[in-house]
């Protein structure tokens, strides 16, 4: 059985395609594009063509066809580099496809033009976590929370960083904030379970991981964590069963996990 020796992972929220038709908008409000006309263009057909490319790019992003999305976002920007939504969307697609530096650069352009976007700071911070640039990511998450105290995703992400720093009190506070804002936020329940397990509060950890599994029944990481918690509680048969069940669950996206250091 592998579960007893498996390195349990903290789950980082990544919903790169959660809003395919408006991937470049803030979670609380839509931000209009600065201009539909490129200042360097005299061709009246170009703005319309750029908008069509942007729409096609978002459709590809919604289907998680990342290479096609990047291509169409780039086409849109070649015609009109004032399309801020295209920078954001391309940054999301590039980061999710492994082009992390390029994704950060695109989202940074969007942030320069929309410094009040909590969601943009959150998404850029996540990509910095993937680079292990946690201090800079931490600053982005803090900024996201200041801009929008209701940003549950940013609270979850900053909680992961606190846990990596072994600041478990702050981590738990962050995850509680997530659940206060969004009680059905699966990853916050998983992360709380892991922190309670680390702190030796096994019964509480088990309750939280069960909450996580009720919300996402096929989470391999959560089922593995449940196996480890049950083993600590001395419930060896149940632990083995959970570990074996986890092996038949799908692998989770590489971008949705961050190792506990």
N, C-alpha and C positions, 0 to 999 in steps of 0.2 A: 504493500500500500504506500503510495507516494505522499499522501496528504500530510502526514506527520512531519515530513522534512521539507515540504514545499515552502518557498519564500512567499509570504502573503504580500499582496500589493495594495497600496492605497489607490483608490479609483479617482481619477481626475475627470471632471465634467467636460465632455466634448460633444457638442451638437452642431457640427459644422454645417449640416444640411437641414437643420431644424426649421428654418424659414426660407425655403427655396425661392419663393417669389419675391422676397424682400430681404435677402441675405445681408444687405448692407445697411439695414435700418437698425436703430437702437431699439431695445426691447420695450421701451415705454412709449416711443413716439417715432414717427417717420421723419427722416431728414431729407428735404428736397435737394435735388441736384443743383449745384450753383448755376449752371448754364447748360442749355442744350446745344449751344453753338460754339465750336472751337474758335478761339480768337485768331488762329492761323489758317482758317479755312474760308475760302470764298465759294465753295461748292454747296449750294443749298440742300443737296441730297444727302450730304454727309451726316448731319445730325440725326436724321431719321434712320439712316443705316446703322449708325452707332447705337441708337436705342434698340433697334432690332437685334443687333449682336448682343447687347446687354441682356435682353429678355431671353435669348437662346442660351446664353451662358448660365443664367440663373436656373433655367430648366434643366440643363445638364448637371448643375450643382445639386439640384433637388433629387436627381436620380443617382447622385454620387459618381457621375462620370467625370472624374476630376480632370483628366487630360483635355477632354473636349471643352469643359468649362473654362479652363485656363486659356485655351486657344481663343474662345469667343470673347472672354474678358479682354484679352490682349488686342484683338481686332477692334473692339469698341474703343479702347484707349488710344489706339493709333489714329482713329478718326476724331476723337474728342477726349483730350486728357483732362477735361474738367468733370468727367463722369466719376464722381467720388464713389458711388456705389460699385463701380467696376473695380476700383482699387481695393475696396473692402472685400468684395466677393472673390477676387483673384487671390488676395491674401489668405482667405479662408481655404480656398482650393489648393493653393501652393503648399501651405503648411500641412494640410491633411495628406498630401501626396508625398511628403518628405522633403520638400523644398522649403525648409523652415526659415532660413535667413531671408529668402525672397518673400516669403509670406509675411514675416515681421516688417520688412521694408514697405510692402504694399499697405499693410494696416497702419503703419506709422504715417504714411501720406494721408490716409483718411483721418487719423487723429489730429494731424496738423491743421486740417481744414474743419474738423468737428471736435474741438477739444472738450466738449461737454458730453461726449458719447461714452456712457458707462460700459456699454456692451463692447465697444471697440477696445477699450483698455483691458477688459476681461479676456477677450480673444487673443490679443497680443500677449498678455501675460501667460496664457496657456502655452503658446508657442515658445515662449522663453523657458517655461518649465521643461519642455521637451529637449531644450538645449542644455539643461542643467544650469541655466542662468537664474537661479532661484531668487537672488537678492533683487535683481531688476524686475522679475516677475512679481515679487512681493509688493514692490512699489506700484506696479500697475494695478494689482488687485486692491490695494489700499485706495488708490485714486478712484477706481471703479465704485467702491463702496461709498466714498465721500460724495461722488456725483449722484449715486442712486442707492440709498440705504436699503432699498427693497431688492437689490440684486442678489438673489440666492446663489447663483452660480459663482459669483466672486467670493462670497463667504465660504463656499465649499472649497474653492481652490486655495484660498489663503489658509484655510484649516489644514489642508494637506501640507502646506509649507511649514506651518507650526508643528505638525506631527513629525515631519522630517527633522526639524530642529529639536525634537524631544520636548517641546513646550506643550505638554499634553493638556494642561489647563486651558490655554488659549485655543488649542485645537478643538476641544470639546465645546467651548463657548461658541466657536465659529460654526460647528456642525449643528448645534442647537439653534442658532440663528437661521440656518438653512431650513430646518424642519419647522421652525416657527413661521417662516415665510411660505414654505411649500411643504406641507406634511407628507406628500407622496414623493418626495425627492429621494429616489432609491439610493444614490451614491452616498448621500449624507448618512443614511442609516448604516450602510456598509462601513463607512469610515469611522463612525462612532463605535461600532462593534469592535473594530480593530484596535482603537485606542483603549477601550475598556479592557480588551484582552491583554494588551501590553501592561496595563496597570494592575492586572490580576483580578479584575472584577468580572469573573467569568459568567455569573448568572445574568448580569446586566448585558454583557457582551452577547450572550446567546439570545436574549430577547431582541436586541437590536439587529443581529444578523438574520433572525427569523422575520423581522419587519422588512428587511431588505429583500429576502427571498419571496415574501408575499407580493412584493412589488415587481420583482423580476425573477421569475421562477427558474430561468435557465442560466443564471449567473454562475459561471464556473468559479470565479474568484470568491464569491460569497459562500458557495457550497464548500469550497476548500477551507475557508476560514471557519465555517461551522464545524467541519471535521476536527480542526485543531482545537477549537474551544471545547468540544465534547470530549476530546482526549484528555485535556487538562482537568475536566470535571470527573474523570474516571469512568465515563460512559463509553467504554471501548468498542462495544459492538455497534452502537449508533455512530460513533466516529468513523469506523471502518465503512459502514454503509454509506455515509455521507461522502467519504473520500472516493469510493467506487462510483457513486452517482456523478460526482464532479467530472470524472474522466470521460463520461459520455456527453458532457455538455460542450457547446461550441466554444472555441477559443475566443477571447475578447480582444477587441481592437487594440493594437500596440499603443495608440495615442491616448487611450483612456486609462492608462495605468502609470503610476509613478512609484518607484521603489522606496520603501521605508529605509532610511539610511541609519 
